[in-house]
Each structure stands twice: as structure tokens, then as C-alpha cells.
Amino acid sequence: MGWRRFAFVAVALSAVAVTPTGCVNRASEGALEGDITNAYGRADSVQLELSVASCNKSPRAEVEETTTYVRLRAILSSPMGDSEGDCLDSVRVTLQSPLGDRRILDSEGQLIPLAPAER
């Protein structure tokens, strides 16, 4: 009988430990964070347009700028649920100075690809 109780506890604990997150991460302050898949812009511009995996959850962006990088974080207005259709949303940010040769990073320090913006 003891092994059955152990098996039940092990299954229950593994169900709690494995929580699918999809394309949303919980930030440390409790905010919901969406993945930024791409950034569109030009080196001589202060404008960036971001593609955010948020499934129509009204993302907004937080920006941290240094002389060597621009760190971006996409905050969602509510948890993602089941959504039909395209789950990429667009957010426009204005930098304090032109992008130049700075790297674009997500909140975890991963490089976000930059594609040329349409003129």
C-alpha cells in the first residue's frame, strides 16, 4: 500500500512541476511577459517596431538603453488564453537616441533579430 501512496504523490508533484508556458513568461514582479520575435528598424532611427507573441493581449514595451545595447521587455495586459488566428502583435517604441550599432536584447539577454524597416 505504501508504494501506491508514493506513486500518487510523485504523479501529483510532477503535474505541478510541469507547467506549460507557451510564449508567455511570468516576470518576477508578477507581470506577464510576451516573447519578442523580431524588431524592425534602421540604425539611423529612434523608432523600432516589435513583433510580440501575445495573441491580442495589448502588449506594451519597456525599454532599457545603454551605449552598447537596447534591452526590450513586452508586457501583456492579461494572461494569454485560447486565441484563433495570428498571435503576433505589433508594438512601436521610441529610443532616446538612434539605434546605431547597439545590440537589441530581450529581458533575458537573448539577441532579438533586427530586420530593415520599410521607409
N, C-alpha and C positions, 0 to 999 in steps of 0.2 A: 504494500500500500504506500510506502514511503516514496518509491520511485515514481508513482503516478503524481503525487503532490509535487515532486521535483520537476517532472516533465511539464505540468501545468504552469508552474511558476516560471520556468525557462521560456515557454511559449509566450506567456503574458509579458515578460520583460523584453523579449525580442520584438514584440509588436509595438511596445512603447519606444524602444531604441531606434527603430527603423521608421522614420517619418519622411515620406516623400515631400520634397520642396519644389520640384519643377523649376521654374525660372525665377522664383522669388526667394530671397534670403531674409531672415529676420535680423535686423540690425541690433546692436547692443542696447540702444535706448528704447527698443520696442517698436520702432518704425518698421514698416515693410519696405523692402528694397527690391527693385526690379533690375534685371540684367541689362546692361547697356551693350548692345551687339555691335554697333558701328557709330562712328562720328563722321560728319561731313563738314568740310570747311576748307579754308585756304590759309597758308602760313601768314599772309599779309592782312588777315581779317581778325576781328574780335568776335565774330559770330561762329557758333558751332551748332549744328543740328544733330540731335542724337536719336538713334533708333533704340527704343526701350521695350523689352519683352514684359508687357504689363496687362495685356488683354483688356484695354479700355478702362483702366483704373486711374485715369487722370494723373499720370506721373508728373513730378516736378523735379528739378535738378538742383543739387548743391554743388558748389564749385570751390576748390581749394587751389590757389595758384602759387607757384614758386618760380624761380628763374629757370629751373630745369624740367618741370612737369606741370601738368594740369590734372588734378585728381577730380573725378566726377562721381557723383552718387545719385541714383534715381530713386526717389521716394514715392511710394504709391499711396493713394488716398484711402484704399481699403484692400482687404485680402483678395487675392485672385480666386475666382470661383470658376465654374464651368462657363466658358465663352465659346461662341461659334465664330468662325471667320478668322480674320487676321488678328494676331495678338501682338503685333508690333505697333507701338505708338511713337509719336514724334515729340521731342522737347527741344526748344531752342534756348541756348544760353549765350550770354554776352560776357566775354572775358574783359578783364581790366586793361589788358594790353594785347596786341596781336599775338597769335599763337607762335609764330616764328618756328624755331627748331625744337620746341619743348615736346616732350612725350605726353601722350594722353593716357591716363591710367584710370582704372575703376577703383572702387573703395578698398579693394583688397590688394591693390598694387599691380594688377594684371594689365598689360598693354591693350588698349582699345584701338582697333584699326581705324585709320583716317582715310577717307575717300574724298576725292575732289568735289567741292560743292559746285552746283550749277551757277553760272554767272547771271 
